[in-house]
């Protein structure tokens, strides 16, 4: 093989191997894992910033690396060593100053033959990287005077500097960033007694939280011990020295370059130049190109340049910027004065500023800040800073149990305002550790009270595995505050609980909490609220067997407890699926609620709520019982069902004074027909006479008129009293006009309708007067006296039971028939006297006159006490009419 070919193969094989990494030789790799480069900083941007993390605890950090070979282009070994020495000293100086506004060192500088490196808190870029991107973006000139950040056009990668970093600032970020650098300078000037001398964008680092940190302590000088504002000598910028070991000329104060002295006011000039570069799209007012003559020339026109840039600077910052860029150091404000201007008086900025120094505060100050201050300013802080600045601080504080309850307040606000993706990616991982970790009572209560906010964003799978165990464990807690908060949480997260969870997990635990805390009114109210909320997801059997007994055991003493119980009953009344029956309401529920109607602690509204529910219960009982009783009545076809209405319009309800008919006894009517009545009436004349006058001792009750009433189960047409029949016994059986059968004729009143008249073939013969009745010996006469007195009564068609007594208003024995009998006895006595003494015409004419003068009232001397009643008056008129007819027939019989 030719030598050239062999050499070429060796060359190709040697070049294909990867070059050795210079970082591997640095001792810092033993402690940190170094990632990709993300930015650069320092003089001439010689520090390369890499991502990294600490191997021991995996904590994120940034690794600064200086490759010594970058100084080889100086071609002078001494200069190369000088650069290394200055950078090494700057890290030592930075490590010496511990302040929230100064870049924090996590690991001191480590050196190898090829590199210098150290580790800091995580940063994303330096201000020079961001301004370089803005400068090449080509944004339109003339930003608004409010200092709002502008939308930039993305420059092409070919025109973008390699160190440029895409990042856009918000107004509050700029305000807060400038304030942070001002406070860092104030600390250096008055506490550190140091002049920075290189305040420029490459010395300002932007952390991952969005805060600005001051670094670049390569060219510091001690301040004047007498007065910090007095100048101290320093070296001016020279072209004979490498620019890597000199401050940035474009941001240097004029006295630094012209007079070779500096003071703390020189740093304030540099700060003013940084402010102008920020609002001038990253371009500084002086662009000397590292040429001192150009610097001096442009310094002469600085005032004009400041005047032109002022419209782009926020109005509250314009005056301060103008004074900062004064050529005379005495006209410039100090860092302490600058922090007091109105531009920085922003509550949101002050809250962010407090977060930066939160680790230096005691737990009481932290608690007050998280509970009140931060929660109030969160709406005024952009969402970008929520996740970039606020949440990292909260995340760190949530690991400490002493302030966890206070930290959860703003954290839960972020949960509520975050999107689902933001919550799942940023917040939920931290909350998962909080759910399972031991917590204070206050922290547990805070989580439970806001559990519905967490469940709203948490995925379903995580709810069952991460969140609900927290709730169930809280229900079993022995602390009253935790139990009460858990009950409130059940009410709030009701929509996220399925039926099985409520039936098998929530309800048994609710009963357990109820049984253990019956004397605690707050817990009782929360238990009842949970029962009311979860009632829809319970089975009917569970409500009857578990919920109703629980409600009946509640002590109804407090008005709020009473109202909650009443509200549950109101819900159960609305639907039958809850199983509240009429029997339960009548026997168990209402007896417990009715005494509360007179509870003096109830106000009007609470009383009305209770009364409405009780009325609804009564209405349901009324409807069901009415329907039940109606069905029962339909199954029993008895006429008693219609008695109330019929009785209302019957004669029983008439207000009539009682009166009696003599020898009248009214019994319940036995079922009989008209033929039975005729058979009873067709007896001998002697028997009829004794029936009328009551002269038969063998049958003492035969002289009573029997009127029969209907049985209740008989038809209405059968319940009719037979018309009273008045019978007169004949004087002898052979009298003219006597009936062949020896019976008395019967005549009914004319008021009886034709359908009610019953014909009788029995004739009436004149009556035979009995000695027992008259009281003397009266001879039998052969002359028959056909005589009939008939009286009618109104037909009583109702089935009521009459209670007519035998004693009338006129006293005992003054009945109507008794008086009628007395009148007839007098008439018959006069007739007998006239028939026995016919010899004298004078006596006959007197008898005729006497009979002619007989009036109906002579036969009926009874008169009712009150005539106001129409029924009594009508009966009397009818009876008098019958008497007139009877008297007329009597006169005919005697041919008078």
TIKOL-186357 format. One line per 4 residues: number of its first residue (from 0); for each residue x, y, z of C-alpha. Coordinates in nm, 2 decimals, m for minus. Example, Ala and Ser with C-alpha at 12.3 -4.5 7.8 and 13.67 -1.06 7.14 Angstrom:
% residues 2
0	1.23 m0.45 0.78; 1.37 m0.11 0.71
***
This chain:
% residues 896
0	0.00 0.00 0.00; 0.14 0.34 m0.09; 0.24 0.56 0.20; 0.01 0.84 0.09
4	m0.28 0.61 0.11; m0.19 0.48 0.45; m0.14 0.84 0.57; m0.48 0.95 0.43
8	m0.65 0.66 0.61; m0.48 0.75 0.94; m0.58 1.11 0.89; m0.94 1.03 0.82
12	m0.96 0.79 1.12; m0.80 1.05 1.35; m1.03 1.33 1.23; m1.35 1.12 1.27
16	m1.30 1.08 1.64; m1.48 1.35 1.85; m1.26 1.62 2.00; m1.21 1.60 2.37
20	m1.45 1.82 2.58; m1.25 2.08 2.77; m1.52 2.08 3.05; m1.45 1.72 3.14
24	m1.12 1.82 3.29; m1.28 2.09 3.52; m1.34 1.97 3.88; m1.69 2.12 3.88
28	m1.81 1.82 3.68; m1.78 1.61 3.99; m2.06 1.80 4.15; m2.27 1.92 3.86
32	m2.40 1.79 3.54; m2.34 2.04 3.26; m2.59 2.08 2.98; m2.62 2.29 2.67
36	m2.52 2.65 2.64; m2.81 2.90 2.67; m2.64 3.24 2.70; m2.32 3.44 2.76
40	m2.22 3.73 2.99; m1.93 3.92 3.13; m1.67 4.14 2.97; m1.69 4.09 2.59
44	m1.94 3.80 2.68; m1.65 3.57 2.77; m1.86 3.37 3.02; m2.06 3.09 2.85
48	m2.37 3.00 3.05; m2.48 2.64 3.04; m2.78 2.46 3.19; m2.71 2.22 3.47
52	m2.81 2.06 3.79; m2.65 1.95 4.11; m2.59 1.58 4.13; m2.66 1.55 4.50
56	m3.01 1.69 4.51; m3.09 1.74 4.14; m3.13 2.10 4.20; m3.14 2.31 3.89
60	m2.86 2.56 3.83; m2.65 2.75 3.57; m2.29 2.67 3.50; m2.06 2.96 3.39
64	m1.76 2.85 3.20; m1.46 3.05 3.07; m1.25 2.88 2.81; m0.89 3.01 2.84
68	m0.83 2.96 2.47; m1.06 3.25 2.39; m0.78 3.48 2.53; m0.51 3.32 2.30
72	m0.59 3.57 2.03; m0.44 3.84 2.24; m0.10 3.68 2.14; 0.05 3.79 2.47
76	0.08 3.53 2.75; 0.07 3.80 3.02; m0.26 3.94 2.89; m0.40 3.59 2.88
80	m0.31 3.54 3.25; m0.45 3.88 3.33; m0.79 3.80 3.19; m0.80 3.47 3.38
84	m0.70 3.65 3.70; m0.96 3.92 3.67; m1.24 3.67 3.60; m1.13 3.45 3.89
88	m1.13 3.76 4.12; m1.47 3.87 4.00; m1.62 3.53 4.11; m1.45 3.56 4.45
92	m1.59 3.91 4.48; m1.94 3.80 4.38; m1.93 3.52 4.63; m1.85 3.76 4.90
96	m2.16 3.97 4.85; m2.48 3.80 4.96; m2.79 3.99 4.86; m3.12 3.90 4.69
100	m3.05 4.15 4.41; m2.70 4.01 4.34; m2.64 3.69 4.16; m2.62 3.40 4.40
104	m2.33 3.16 4.38; m2.41 2.79 4.44; m2.05 2.66 4.39; m1.73 2.85 4.40
108	m1.50 2.89 4.10; m1.32 2.58 3.98; m1.02 2.60 3.75; m0.84 2.36 3.52
112	m0.57 2.40 3.26; m0.84 2.49 3.00; m1.13 2.64 3.18; m1.27 2.84 3.47
116	m1.62 2.75 3.59; m1.86 2.82 3.88; m2.23 2.75 3.95; m2.51 3.00 4.02
120	m2.88 3.01 4.05; m3.07 2.93 3.73; m3.05 3.21 3.47; m3.19 3.23 3.12
124	m2.97 3.51 2.98; m2.80 3.84 3.04; m2.96 4.17 2.95; m2.71 4.21 2.66
128	m2.84 3.89 2.50; m3.20 4.02 2.51; m3.11 4.37 2.39; m2.91 4.23 2.10
132	m3.21 4.04 1.99; m3.43 4.35 2.01; m3.17 4.56 1.83; m3.16 4.33 1.53
136	m3.54 4.27 1.53; m3.59 4.61 1.37; m3.89 4.73 1.57; m4.06 5.04 1.46
140	m3.93 5.36 1.63; m4.14 5.56 1.87; m4.28 5.33 2.14; m4.56 5.46 2.36
144	m4.47 5.69 2.64; m4.61 5.45 2.89; m4.31 5.23 2.83; m4.51 4.93 2.72
148	m4.32 4.65 2.57; m4.34 4.62 2.19; m4.40 4.33 1.96; m4.08 4.26 1.77
152	m4.03 4.11 1.43; m3.83 3.79 1.44; m3.49 3.86 1.27; m3.35 3.60 1.04
156	m3.09 3.37 1.19; m2.83 3.50 0.95; m2.87 3.86 1.08; m2.90 3.75 1.45
160	m2.59 3.77 1.66; m2.49 3.43 1.81; m2.53 3.56 2.16; m2.88 3.71 2.10
164	m3.16 3.57 2.31; m3.53 3.59 2.22; m3.72 3.74 2.51; m3.99 4.00 2.55
168	m4.03 4.22 2.86; m4.36 4.33 3.01; m4.39 4.68 3.15; m4.39 4.54 3.51
172	m4.08 4.34 3.43; m3.89 4.64 3.32; m4.01 4.84 3.62; m3.92 4.57 3.86
176	m3.59 4.49 3.68; m3.46 4.85 3.70; m3.57 4.87 4.07; m3.37 4.55 4.14
180	m3.05 4.69 3.99; m3.10 5.01 4.17; m3.13 4.83 4.50; m2.83 4.62 4.42
184	m2.62 4.93 4.37; m2.76 5.08 4.69; m2.64 4.77 4.87; m2.29 4.79 4.71
188	m2.25 5.16 4.77; m2.36 5.18 5.13; m2.33 4.83 5.27; m2.05 4.69 5.06
192	m1.86 5.02 5.03; m1.78 4.93 4.67; m1.81 5.10 4.33; m1.91 4.86 4.06
196	m1.76 5.06 3.76; m1.91 4.82 3.50; m2.29 4.86 3.52; m2.39 4.75 3.17
200	m2.63 4.50 3.01; m2.36 4.22 3.01; m2.33 4.25 3.39; m2.71 4.21 3.45
204	m2.84 3.85 3.46; m3.20 3.76 3.42; m3.29 3.46 3.63; m3.54 3.19 3.55
208	m3.79 3.36 3.78; m3.77 3.68 3.57; m3.57 3.88 3.83; m3.27 4.09 3.74
212	m2.95 4.02 3.93; m2.63 4.23 3.92; m2.30 4.05 3.85; m1.97 4.14 3.68
216	m1.75 4.25 3.97; m1.43 4.24 3.76; m1.35 4.62 3.80; m1.48 4.72 4.14
220	m1.32 5.00 4.34; m1.35 5.09 4.71; m1.55 5.40 4.78; m1.41 5.70 4.96
224	m1.41 5.64 5.33; m1.49 6.00 5.40; m1.78 6.05 5.16; m1.91 5.79 4.92
228	m1.99 6.06 4.67; m1.64 6.19 4.66; m1.43 6.06 4.37; m1.16 5.80 4.40
232	m0.89 5.75 4.13; m0.93 5.48 3.88; m0.79 5.38 3.54; m0.94 5.52 3.23
236	m1.02 5.31 2.93; m0.71 5.26 2.70; m0.66 5.10 2.37; m0.33 4.97 2.49
240	m0.50 4.73 2.72; m0.72 4.44 2.61; m1.09 4.52 2.61; m1.15 4.20 2.80
244	m0.99 4.35 3.10; m1.16 4.69 3.08; m1.52 4.81 3.15; m1.77 4.87 2.87
248	m1.68 5.21 2.72; m2.03 5.28 2.59; m2.17 5.28 2.94; m1.89 5.45 3.13
252	m1.93 5.78 3.31; m1.75 6.08 3.15; m1.55 6.16 3.47; m1.42 5.80 3.45
256	m1.27 5.85 3.11; m1.18 6.22 3.12; m1.07 6.27 3.48; m0.97 5.91 3.57
260	m1.17 5.91 3.88; m1.50 5.76 3.99; m1.76 5.75 4.27; m2.09 5.59 4.35
264	m2.25 5.85 4.12; m2.05 5.71 3.83; m2.25 5.39 3.87; m2.57 5.59 3.86
268	m2.46 5.74 3.52; m2.41 5.39 3.39; m2.75 5.29 3.52; m2.91 5.58 3.33
272	m2.74 5.46 3.01; m2.88 5.11 3.06; m3.23 5.26 3.10; m3.20 5.44 2.77
276	m3.07 5.13 2.60; m3.37 4.93 2.73; m3.62 5.18 2.58; m3.42 5.24 2.27
280	m3.45 4.88 2.13; m3.12 4.77 2.28; m2.91 5.04 2.12; m2.70 5.25 2.37
284	m2.69 5.63 2.33; m2.31 5.62 2.28; m2.17 5.37 2.03; m1.80 5.44 2.04
288	m1.68 5.11 1.90; m1.42 5.09 2.18; m1.26 5.42 2.06; m1.20 5.68 2.33
292	m1.20 5.97 2.08; m1.54 5.86 1.94; m1.66 5.83 2.30; m1.56 6.19 2.38
296	m1.72 6.32 2.06; m2.05 6.15 2.12; m2.05 6.26 2.48; m2.07 6.62 2.37
300	m2.40 6.55 2.20; m2.54 6.34 2.49; m2.79 6.59 2.61; m2.95 6.61 2.27
304	m2.96 6.23 2.24; m3.13 6.21 2.59; m3.39 6.47 2.48; m3.47 6.26 2.17
308	m3.50 5.94 2.37; m3.73 6.08 2.64; m4.06 6.02 2.46; m3.98 5.65 2.46
312	m3.93 5.64 2.83; m4.23 5.61 3.07; m4.33 5.95 3.19; m4.27 5.88 3.57
316	m3.91 5.78 3.48; m3.82 6.06 3.24; m3.71 6.32 3.50; m3.50 6.06 3.69
320	m3.33 5.95 3.36; m3.25 6.30 3.26; m3.08 6.36 3.60; m2.90 6.03 3.59
324	m2.73 6.13 3.26; m2.60 6.46 3.38; m2.23 6.51 3.30; m2.18 6.66 3.65
328	m2.18 6.39 3.91; m2.33 6.61 4.18; m2.66 6.65 3.98; m2.72 6.28 3.97
332	m2.94 6.11 4.23; m2.81 5.83 4.45; m2.94 5.48 4.44; m3.13 5.54 4.76
336	m3.31 5.84 4.63; m3.39 5.67 4.30; m3.58 5.39 4.47; m3.82 5.64 4.61
340	m3.95 5.79 4.29; m4.32 5.74 4.20; m4.24 5.51 3.91; m4.16 5.23 4.15
344	m4.46 5.29 4.38; m4.66 4.99 4.24; m4.82 4.74 4.48; m4.75 4.45 4.24
348	m4.38 4.55 4.22; m4.36 4.58 4.59; m4.51 4.23 4.63; m4.26 4.09 4.39
352	m3.99 4.27 4.57; m4.10 4.11 4.90; m4.10 3.77 4.74; m3.73 3.81 4.66
356	m3.64 3.85 5.02; m3.91 3.62 5.16; m3.64 3.38 5.30; m3.51 3.66 5.52
360	m3.85 3.71 5.69; m3.99 3.54 5.99; m4.30 3.31 5.98; m4.53 3.58 6.11
364	m4.43 3.82 5.83; m4.46 3.54 5.57; m4.80 3.44 5.69; m4.93 3.80 5.67
368	m4.79 3.85 5.32; m4.93 3.53 5.18; m5.27 3.56 5.33; m5.34 3.93 5.25
372	m5.08 4.11 5.04; m5.01 3.86 4.77; m5.37 3.75 4.73; m5.47 4.12 4.68
376	m5.21 4.20 4.41; m5.23 3.87 4.21; m5.50 4.01 3.97; m5.26 4.30 3.89
380	m4.96 4.07 3.82; m4.93 3.94 3.46; m4.99 3.56 3.42; m4.64 3.53 3.28
384	m4.50 3.63 3.62; m4.74 3.39 3.80; m4.55 3.09 3.67; m4.22 3.25 3.62
388	m4.18 3.44 3.95; m4.46 3.38 4.20; m4.52 3.00 4.17; m4.15 2.90 4.22
392	m4.15 3.09 4.55; m4.48 2.93 4.66; m4.36 2.59 4.55; m4.06 2.63 4.77
396	m4.26 2.75 5.07; m4.51 2.47 5.05; m4.24 2.23 5.16; m4.24 2.40 5.50
400	m4.52 2.31 5.72; m4.52 2.62 5.94; m4.64 2.85 5.67; m4.82 2.59 5.45
404	m5.17 2.71 5.55; m5.09 3.07 5.45; m4.91 2.97 5.13; m5.22 2.77 5.02
408	m5.42 3.08 4.99; m5.25 3.24 4.69; m5.17 2.89 4.56; m5.54 2.81 4.54
412	m5.61 3.14 4.37; m5.36 3.04 4.10; m5.54 2.70 4.08; m5.87 2.87 4.02
416	m5.73 3.11 3.76; m5.51 2.87 3.57; m5.61 2.67 3.26; m5.64 2.29 3.28
420	m5.31 2.25 3.10; m5.13 2.49 3.32; m5.27 2.32 3.63; m5.19 1.97 3.53
424	m4.84 2.06 3.41; m4.73 2.31 3.68; m4.95 2.29 3.99; m5.08 1.94 4.03
428	m4.74 1.77 4.08; m4.67 1.99 4.38; m5.02 1.94 4.52; m5.00 1.57 4.50
432	m4.71 1.58 4.75; m4.91 1.81 4.97; m5.22 1.58 4.97; m5.02 1.28 5.12
436	m4.78 1.47 5.34; m4.86 1.54 5.71; m5.02 1.88 5.75; m5.12 2.12 6.02
440	m5.49 2.15 6.11; m5.50 2.50 5.94; m5.35 2.36 5.62; m5.59 2.07 5.61
444	m5.89 2.30 5.67; m5.77 2.53 5.39; m5.75 2.24 5.15; m6.09 2.10 5.24
448	m6.26 2.44 5.22; m6.13 2.48 4.87; m6.15 2.12 4.76; m6.41 2.20 4.49
452	m6.16 2.44 4.32; m5.90 2.16 4.30; m6.15 1.90 4.18; m6.27 2.13 3.91
456	m5.93 2.11 3.74; m5.81 1.77 3.85; m5.85 1.47 3.61; m6.10 1.20 3.71
460	m5.84 0.94 3.77; m5.64 1.16 4.00; m5.95 1.26 4.19; m6.01 0.90 4.30
464	m5.65 0.83 4.38; m5.52 1.15 4.51; m5.79 1.39 4.63; m6.08 1.18 4.77
468	m5.86 0.99 5.02; m5.79 1.33 5.18; m6.16 1.39 5.22; m6.24 1.05 5.36
472	m5.96 1.07 5.61; m6.07 1.41 5.72; m6.42 1.27 5.80; m6.26 1.02 6.03
476	m6.05 1.28 6.20; m6.09 1.35 6.57; m6.05 1.72 6.53; m6.37 1.92 6.52
480	m6.23 2.18 6.28; m6.12 1.92 6.03; m6.45 1.73 6.05; m6.65 2.05 6.00
484	m6.44 2.15 5.70; m6.48 1.79 5.56; m6.86 1.82 5.58; m6.85 2.15 5.40
488	m6.63 1.99 5.14; m6.88 1.71 5.08; m7.14 1.97 5.01; m6.91 2.15 4.77
492	m6.78 1.85 4.58; m7.12 1.68 4.55; m7.11 1.70 4.17; m6.78 1.51 4.16
496	m6.90 1.22 4.37; m7.07 0.92 4.21; m7.37 0.74 4.36; m7.16 0.45 4.49
500	m6.92 0.67 4.67; m7.20 0.86 4.84; m7.38 0.54 4.94; m7.09 0.34 5.07
504	m6.84 0.60 5.18; m7.00 0.93 5.25; m7.33 0.84 5.42; m7.18 0.59 5.68
508	m6.92 0.85 5.77; m7.18 1.12 5.80; m7.38 0.90 6.05; m7.06 0.84 6.25
512	m6.98 1.21 6.27; m7.35 1.28 6.37; m7.34 1.02 6.65; m7.02 1.16 6.80
516	m7.11 1.53 6.78; m7.48 1.56 6.86; m7.41 1.84 7.10; m7.21 2.05 6.85
520	m7.45 2.28 6.66; m7.20 2.37 6.39; m7.13 2.01 6.30; m7.50 1.92 6.33
524	m7.57 2.20 6.08; m7.30 2.08 5.84; m7.42 1.72 5.87; m7.78 1.82 5.78
528	m7.65 2.03 5.49; m7.46 1.73 5.36; m7.78 1.51 5.39; m7.98 1.77 5.21
532	m7.72 1.79 4.93; m7.68 1.42 4.88; m8.04 1.32 4.91; m8.09 1.29 4.54
536	m7.83 1.02 4.51; m7.96 0.79 4.79; m8.19 0.50 4.75; m8.54 0.49 4.89
540	m8.44 0.22 5.13; m8.14 0.41 5.26; m8.35 0.72 5.31; m8.61 0.53 5.51
544	m8.36 0.32 5.71; m8.08 0.57 5.77; m8.17 0.92 5.69; m8.52 0.94 5.85
548	m8.40 0.80 6.19; m8.11 1.04 6.18; m8.36 1.33 6.13; m8.58 1.21 6.41
552	m8.29 1.20 6.65; m8.18 1.56 6.58; m8.24 1.79 6.88; m8.46 2.07 6.75
556	m8.34 2.35 6.98; m8.15 2.59 6.75; m8.35 2.78 6.49; m8.09 2.71 6.22
560	m8.11 2.33 6.29; m8.49 2.35 6.28; m8.48 2.52 5.94; m8.23 2.27 5.80
564	m8.45 1.97 5.91; m8.76 2.14 5.77; m8.59 2.20 5.44; m8.50 1.83 5.41
568	m8.86 1.73 5.48; m8.97 1.99 5.22; m8.75 1.81 4.96; m8.89 1.47 5.06
572	m9.25 1.60 5.03; m9.19 1.70 4.67; m9.14 1.34 4.54; m9.26 1.00 4.65
576	m8.92 0.85 4.56; m8.79 0.96 4.90; m9.03 0.73 5.08; m9.20 0.98 5.32
580	m9.53 0.82 5.37; m9.85 0.96 5.53; m9.82 0.72 5.82; m9.46 0.84 5.89
584	m9.56 1.20 5.87; m9.86 1.16 6.10; m9.69 0.94 6.36; m9.33 1.04 6.36
588	m9.25 1.36 6.17; m9.53 1.59 6.27; m9.51 1.51 6.64; m9.15 1.63 6.64
592	m9.22 1.95 6.44; m9.55 2.07 6.59; m9.40 2.17 6.93; m9.16 2.40 6.74
596	m9.45 2.62 6.62; m9.45 2.78 6.96; m9.07 2.80 6.98; m9.00 3.16 7.09
600	m8.65 3.16 6.93; m8.80 3.13 6.57; m8.83 3.45 6.38; m9.12 3.52 6.14
604	m8.95 3.39 5.83; m8.84 3.07 6.00; m9.19 3.02 6.15; m9.35 3.06 5.81
608	m9.11 2.80 5.66; m9.20 2.55 5.94; m9.57 2.63 5.90; m9.57 2.58 5.52
612	m9.41 2.24 5.55; m9.66 2.13 5.83; m9.95 2.25 5.61; m9.82 2.06 5.32
616	m9.80 1.75 5.53; m10.16 1.80 5.65; m10.27 1.85 5.29; m10.11 1.52 5.18
620	m10.27 1.34 5.47; m10.60 1.49 5.39; m10.59 1.40 5.02; m10.49 1.04 5.08
624	m10.74 0.98 5.36; m11.02 1.14 5.17; m10.95 0.92 4.87; m10.92 0.61 5.09
628	m11.25 0.68 5.26; m11.43 0.75 4.94; m11.32 0.41 4.80; m11.44 0.25 5.12
632	m11.78 0.41 5.10; m11.82 0.31 4.74; m11.78 m0.05 4.85; m12.07 m0.02 5.10
636	m12.40 0.07 4.92; m12.59 0.19 5.23; m12.84 0.48 5.22; m12.67 0.62 5.53
640	m12.42 0.77 5.30; m12.69 1.02 5.18; m12.83 1.09 5.52; m12.64 1.42 5.59
644	m12.78 1.59 5.28; m13.13 1.46 5.31; m13.14 1.53 5.68; m13.04 1.88 5.61
648	m13.37 1.95 5.42; m13.60 1.73 5.63; m13.86 1.85 5.88; m13.64 1.73 6.17
652	m13.44 2.04 6.14; m13.74 2.27 6.18; m13.75 2.46 6.50; m14.10 2.35 6.63
656	m14.22 2.33 6.98; m14.31 1.98 7.07; m14.68 1.88 7.09; m14.85 1.55 7.16
660	m15.14 1.35 7.02; m15.32 1.17 7.30; m15.31 0.79 7.31; m15.05 0.80 7.02
664	m14.76 0.56 7.02; m14.52 0.55 6.74; m14.31 0.24 6.69; m14.08 0.13 6.42
668	m14.29 0.01 6.13; m14.29 m0.36 6.05; m14.31 m0.46 5.69; m14.68 m0.48 5.61
672	m14.91 m0.43 5.31; m15.24 m0.26 5.26; m15.42 m0.60 5.29; m15.27 m0.65 5.64
676	m15.40 m0.32 5.75; m15.75 m0.39 5.61; m15.76 m0.73 5.79; m15.67 m0.57 6.12
680	m15.94 m0.31 6.07; m16.22 m0.56 5.98; m16.32 m0.65 6.34; m16.66 m0.64 6.52
684	m16.83 m0.32 6.60; m16.80 m0.38 6.97; m16.44 m0.44 6.94; m16.40 m0.12 6.74
688	m16.59 0.07 7.00; m16.37 m0.06 7.27; m16.06 0.02 7.05; m16.17 0.38 7.02
692	m16.29 0.44 7.37; m16.04 0.22 7.55; m16.31 0.02 7.74; m16.18 m0.33 7.69
696	m15.97 m0.43 7.99; m15.84 m0.74 7.82; m15.64 m0.54 7.57; m15.53 m0.22 7.73
700	m15.31 m0.11 7.43; m15.58 m0.16 7.17; m15.71 0.19 7.21; m15.38 0.34 7.08
704	m15.33 0.45 6.72; m15.03 0.26 6.59; m14.80 0.45 6.34; m14.51 0.25 6.21
708	m14.19 0.40 6.09; m13.95 0.25 5.83; m13.64 0.05 5.90; m13.31 0.22 5.79
712	m13.25 m0.04 5.52; m13.60 0.01 5.36; m13.67 0.22 5.05; m13.77 0.57 5.09
716	m14.12 0.50 4.95; m14.18 0.25 5.23; m14.10 0.50 5.50; m14.44 0.65 5.51
720	m14.67 0.69 5.81; m15.01 0.56 5.74; m15.28 0.83 5.76; m15.44 0.84 6.11
724	m15.78 0.67 6.12; m16.05 0.80 6.36; m16.32 0.54 6.44; m16.65 0.57 6.63
728	m16.81 0.26 6.77; m17.19 0.21 6.67; m17.47 0.22 6.93; m17.59 m0.12 6.82
732	m17.51 m0.38 6.57; m17.86 m0.36 6.40; m17.86 0.01 6.35; m17.95 0.13 6.01
736	m17.65 0.20 5.80; m17.44 m0.05 5.98; m17.19 m0.25 5.80; m17.25 m0.60 5.72
740	m16.92 m0.71 5.85; m16.96 m0.51 6.17; m16.65 m0.30 6.09; m16.61 0.07 6.07
744	m16.56 0.26 5.75; m16.23 0.42 5.70; m16.17 0.75 5.52; m15.84 0.91 5.46
748	m15.75 1.27 5.43; m15.80 1.43 5.09; m15.45 1.56 5.08; m15.32 1.21 5.02
752	m15.26 1.16 4.65; m15.44 0.91 4.44; m15.14 0.69 4.43; m15.14 0.67 4.81
756	m15.50 0.61 4.86; m15.59 0.26 4.96; m15.96 0.15 4.92; m16.15 m0.03 5.20
760	m16.47 m0.22 5.17; m16.54 m0.19 5.54; m16.84 0.04 5.63; m16.87 0.24 5.94
764	m17.17 0.21 6.15; m17.28 0.47 6.41; m17.09 0.43 6.73; m17.22 0.26 7.04
768	m17.15 0.45 7.35; m17.01 0.25 7.63; m17.12 0.29 7.99; m16.76 0.27 8.11
772	m16.68 0.57 7.91; m16.99 0.78 7.97; m17.00 0.69 8.33; m17.39 0.63 8.35
776	m17.66 0.39 8.24; m17.74 0.48 7.88; m18.01 0.27 7.71; m17.94 0.12 7.37
780	m18.14 0.29 7.10; m18.25 0.14 6.78; m18.17 0.44 6.58; m17.83 0.40 6.41
784	m17.62 0.71 6.39; m17.37 0.68 6.10; m17.09 0.90 6.21; m16.73 0.96 6.09
788	m16.46 1.20 6.20; m16.15 1.18 5.98; m15.83 1.36 6.03; m15.53 1.37 5.80
792	m15.16 1.43 5.85; m14.89 1.53 5.60; m14.71 1.23 5.46; m14.37 1.20 5.62
796	m14.14 1.05 5.36; m13.82 1.06 5.54; m13.69 0.77 5.74; m13.63 0.96 6.06
800	m13.74 0.83 6.40; m14.01 1.05 6.55; m14.01 1.13 6.91; m14.36 1.26 6.97
804	m14.44 1.24 7.33; m14.78 1.16 7.49; m14.77 1.47 7.70; m14.84 1.80 7.53
808	m14.77 2.15 7.61; m15.11 2.18 7.79; m15.02 1.93 8.05; m15.07 1.56 8.11
812	m15.38 1.41 7.96; m15.45 1.71 7.73; m15.37 1.52 7.41; m15.54 1.60 7.08
816	m15.75 1.28 7.06; m15.84 1.30 7.43; m15.99 1.64 7.38; m16.16 1.52 7.07
820	m16.31 1.23 7.26; m16.44 1.47 7.54; m16.61 1.68 7.28; m16.78 1.38 7.12
824	m16.89 1.25 7.46; m17.08 1.58 7.52; m17.25 1.57 7.18; m17.36 1.21 7.22
828	m17.49 1.28 7.58; m17.70 1.55 7.44; m17.84 1.32 7.17; m17.93 1.05 7.42
832	m18.12 1.31 7.63; m18.31 1.43 7.32; m18.41 1.07 7.21; m18.54 0.98 7.56
836	m18.76 1.29 7.59; m18.92 1.33 7.26; m19.25 1.44 7.40; m19.16 1.79 7.42
840	m19.10 1.99 7.10; m18.96 2.26 7.31; m18.67 2.05 7.41; m18.62 1.93 7.05
844	m18.59 2.28 6.92; m18.34 2.36 7.20; m18.14 2.05 7.10; m18.14 2.16 6.73
848	m18.02 2.51 6.83; m17.75 2.35 7.05; m17.63 2.13 6.77; m17.63 2.42 6.53
852	m17.42 2.63 6.76; m17.15 2.36 6.80; m16.82 2.49 6.66; m16.51 2.30 6.56
856	m16.31 2.45 6.85; m16.55 2.30 7.09; m16.44 1.96 6.98; m16.07 2.06 6.97
860	m15.97 2.29 7.26; m15.60 2.23 7.20; m15.41 2.52 7.06; m15.03 2.53 7.00
864	m14.83 2.77 7.21; m14.64 2.91 6.92; m14.79 2.97 6.58; m14.47 3.08 6.42
868	m14.39 2.74 6.29; m14.55 2.67 5.95; m14.57 2.30 6.01; m14.77 2.33 6.34
872	m15.00 2.60 6.20; m15.07 2.39 5.88; m15.14 2.08 6.09; m15.40 2.28 6.30
876	m15.57 2.42 6.00; m15.60 2.08 5.84; m15.73 1.93 6.16; m16.00 2.21 6.19
880	m16.11 2.15 5.83; m16.16 1.78 5.91; m16.36 1.88 6.22; m16.59 2.09 6.01
884	m16.65 1.81 5.77; m16.72 1.57 6.06; m16.96 1.81 6.21; m17.14 1.85 5.88
888	m17.18 1.47 5.85; m17.30 1.46 6.21; m17.58 1.71 6.14; m17.68 1.51 5.83
892	m17.70 1.20 6.04; m17.94 1.36 6.29; m18.12 1.53 6.00; m18.08 1.86 6.18
***
